[in-house]
Amino acid sequence: TEAPPPPPASIKPVAIQIDEGDAEPAPAKGSKKGLLIGVAALVLVGVVGGVGAVASGVLGGSDDGASAPAPASAPAKPHEKLVPGGTIDVHPGEAGTSVATLKVGLDGVRSVSVFTAVDDFKVDWNGRGELVLNGVKPGTYRANIERADGHKIRTVLEIPGGKRCSYTFDDATSRTWTEAGCQ
């Protein structure tokens, strides 16, 4: 393990020593002297911390160009984070929750985002197969459907409490899901 490089010549280390025998009483609350001492201590901590960070390579490594900062990873494309369908346990077994099975019958669906303010729930689904939401709280849910051509359809879905319901969406001119049965 190599020793860290010395701090730059323009920053000199400062040692602070307090001799308890010569110490002055703490300044009264709200005094200007107390405020000045507090600000000076914060500045000193910031300078020493900055020197330590540079010395350890946190703020850019050495100046010889041997260690360049790692490039930031490219953000994932929205369609790469989509749930492929199946079952998602939201609040399984919680009293008063429901099971909602969603199915989109439109061709060329890129993604479906289902969300609600009921419990701050959101899922991004690829729209293929069925999506079973186990233990969702009753209330109004929104589902934004994006087609492959970029056209977005904003829909509304009402989920009752304590039931198992299936819903389909297959009419691009509609804004609501069709209930295909509840038990």
ZIQUI-V71464 format. One record per pair of residues at least 6 apart in sequence whose C-alpha atoms are under 6 Angstrom apart, sorted by the first residue. I is the first residue (numbers start at 1). J is the second residue. D is the distance in Angstrom with one decimal. If there is no record, write none. Layout:
# ZIQUI-V71464
i:I j:J d:D
i:I j:J d:D
This chain:
# ZIQUI-V71464
i:4 j:55 d:5.7
i:5 j:55 d:5.8
i:27 j:34 d:5.3
i:61 j:67 d:6.0
i:82 j:124 d:5.2
i:82 j:125 d:4.8
i:82 j:126 d:5.3
i:83 j:125 d:4.5
i:83 j:126 d:6.0
i:84 j:126 d:5.5
i:85 j:130 d:5.5
i:85 j:131 d:4.5
i:86 j:131 d:5.1
i:86 j:132 d:5.9
i:87 j:132 d:4.5
i:87 j:133 d:6.0
i:88 j:133 d:5.1
i:88 j:134 d:6.0
i:89 j:134 d:4.8
i:90 j:134 d:5.8
i:90 j:135 d:5.3
i:90 j:136 d:5.9
i:91 j:135 d:4.3
i:92 j:134 d:5.8
i:92 j:135 d:4.4
i:96 j:161 d:5.3
i:96 j:162 d:4.7
i:97 j:135 d:4.9
i:97 j:136 d:5.2
i:97 j:137 d:4.7
i:97 j:161 d:5.4
i:97 j:162 d:5.0
i:98 j:135 d:5.1
i:98 j:136 d:5.2
i:98 j:161 d:5.5
i:98 j:162 d:4.7
i:98 j:163 d:4.9
i:98 j:164 d:5.8
i:99 j:133 d:5.6
i:99 j:134 d:4.6
i:99 j:135 d:5.6
i:99 j:164 d:4.6
i:100 j:132 d:5.8
i:100 j:133 d:5.1
i:100 j:164 d:6.0
i:100 j:165 d:5.0
i:100 j:166 d:5.7
i:101 j:131 d:5.7
i:101 j:132 d:4.3
i:101 j:166 d:4.5
i:102 j:130 d:5.7
i:102 j:131 d:5.2
i:102 j:167 d:5.0
i:102 j:168 d:5.9
i:103 j:130 d:5.0
i:103 j:168 d:4.8
i:104 j:168 d:5.6
i:104 j:169 d:4.8
i:104 j:170 d:5.9
i:105 j:169 d:5.8
i:105 j:170 d:4.4
i:106 j:170 d:5.2
i:108 j:147 d:5.5
i:108 j:148 d:5.2
i:109 j:147 d:4.2
i:109 j:148 d:5.6
i:110 j:146 d:5.6
i:110 j:147 d:5.0
i:110 j:148 d:5.0
i:111 j:125 d:5.7
i:111 j:126 d:4.5
i:111 j:127 d:5.5
i:111 j:145 d:5.9
i:111 j:146 d:5.2
i:112 j:124 d:5.8
i:112 j:125 d:5.1
i:112 j:127 d:5.6
i:112 j:144 d:5.6
i:112 j:145 d:4.4
i:113 j:123 d:5.8
i:113 j:124 d:4.4
i:113 j:143 d:5.3
i:113 j:144 d:5.2
i:114 j:122 d:5.6
i:114 j:123 d:5.4
i:114 j:142 d:5.7
i:114 j:143 d:4.3
i:115 j:121 d:5.4
i:115 j:122 d:4.1
i:115 j:141 d:5.7
i:115 j:142 d:5.4
i:116 j:141 d:4.8
i:138 j:159 d:5.1
i:138 j:160 d:4.9
i:138 j:161 d:4.6
i:139 j:158 d:5.8
i:139 j:159 d:5.4
i:140 j:157 d:5.9
i:140 j:158 d:4.7
i:141 j:156 d:5.9
i:141 j:157 d:5.0
i:142 j:155 d:5.7
i:142 j:156 d:4.7
i:143 j:155 d:5.1
i:144 j:153 d:5.7
i:144 j:154 d:4.5
i:144 j:155 d:6.0
i:145 j:152 d:5.6
i:145 j:153 d:5.0
i:146 j:152 d:4.5
i:155 j:175 d:4.3
i:155 j:176 d:5.3
i:156 j:176 d:5.0
i:157 j:177 d:5.8
i:163 j:183 d:5.8
i:164 j:182 d:5.4
i:164 j:183 d:5.3
i:165 j:181 d:5.6
i:165 j:182 d:4.1
i:166 j:179 d:6.0
i:166 j:180 d:5.2
i:166 j:181 d:5.6
i:167 j:177 d:6.0
i:167 j:178 d:5.4
i:167 j:179 d:4.5
i:167 j:180 d:5.3
i:168 j:177 d:5.6
i:168 j:178 d:5.3
i:169 j:177 d:5.0
